[in-house]
Amino acid sequence: MADDEGRRAELAANLQQVRERIARACAAADRPVGSVTLTAVTKTYPASDVLLLAGLGVTDVGENRDQDASGKAALVRAAGVRLRWHFIGQLQRNKAKSVAAYADVVESVDSLRLAAALDRAALSIRDEPLDVLIQVSLDGDPSRGGAVGDDLWRVSDAVASSDGLRLRGLMAVAPLGEDPDTAFARLSALAGRLVVDHPGATMLSAGMSGDLEAAVRHGATHVRIGTSLLGMRNSLR
Ligand SMILES: *Cc1c(COP(=O)(O)O)cnc(C)c1O
């Protein structure tokens, strides 16, 4: 119990600092603070941390591996806590059904084949369509995930016309070694183009612990924060 109290205090302090960074970034960009949602990236951390964050007012959590996320989501639900679960990792098609069962948003759709698998999964096990963001590769290297070039528009159109899916916007990670401002400026231009064809696709998930200010400057509606909230992860994922 004492340990749990210590962890709660640590998370509360980190959360306050992250919320202050978001508020300052919004003020600097002349945006209302309510226009940016914090998604707490809880990957590698236990369900107990998810519950503590929920108790501190966090509403959205992000996970990148189905093996970890499905169990955590079940534990949190069993505790009677309702959160929005964002799946933010590379996703194999054979995991689509598992993810569609607990995720509220899948942010990492980057291929027609994955979109088709998620559509089938959502239609078979969900009452409501599954919200989807298309992940964009900002450096043109698809190995880190993300649609490259015109694939972005092909995958977006496919998701928008899928009965089991709802196209909500774009997600991206700033490339290593590039100024996040120039990368997120490209992302913002793509988001502006997407919303012309798909007026409901207004979500823009960008910005992590190191670059949330740049993301907010370029219109992010959701920032995905792991390290600054929960601490350094042991592994590099
Ligand atoms: C891990 C991860 C994050 C969080 O990164 P931090 O630098 O720890 O804030 C955000 N987005 C994605 C896609 C991730 O995999």
The ligand as an SDF file (V2000), in Angstrom:
LIG
                    3D

 15 15  0  0  0  0  0  0  0  0999 V2000
    6.1950    4.5430  -27.0840 C   0  0  0  0  0  0  0  0  0  0  0  0
    5.4120    5.4020  -28.0010 C   0  0  0  0  0  0  0  0  0  0  0  0
    5.0540    6.7170  -27.6230 C   0  0  0  0  0  0  0  0  0  0  0  0
    5.4780    7.3660  -26.3070 C   0  0  0  0  0  0  0  0  0  0  0  0
    6.7780    7.7950  -26.4300 O   0  0  0  0  0  0  0  0  0  0  0  0
    7.5190    8.5870  -25.2210 P   0  0  0  0  0  0  0  0  0  0  0  0
    8.7140    9.1560  -25.8710 O   0  0  0  0  0  0  0  0  0  0  0  0
    7.8250    7.5640  -24.1810 O   0  0  0  0  0  0  0  0  0  0  0  0
    6.5830    9.6230  -24.7330 O   0  0  0  0  0  0  0  0  0  0  0  0
    4.2840    7.4440  -28.5070 C   0  0  0  0  0  0  0  0  0  0  0  0
    3.8950    6.9320  -29.6990 N   0  0  0  0  0  0  0  0  0  0  0  0
    4.2280    5.6950  -30.1010 C   0  0  0  0  0  0  0  0  0  0  0  0
    3.7630    5.1980  -31.4280 C   0  0  0  0  0  0  0  0  0  0  0  0
    4.9990    4.8760  -29.2710 C   0  0  0  0  0  0  0  0  0  0  0  0
    5.3350    3.6490  -29.6700 O   0  0  0  0  0  0  0  0  0  0  0  0
  1  2  1  0
  2  3  1  0
  2 14  2  0
  3  4  1  0
  3 10  2  0
  4  5  1  0
  5  6  1  0
  6  7  2  0
  6  8  1  0
  6  9  1  0
 10 11  1  0
 11 12  2  0
 12 13  1  0
 12 14  1  0
 14 15  1  0
M  END
$$$$
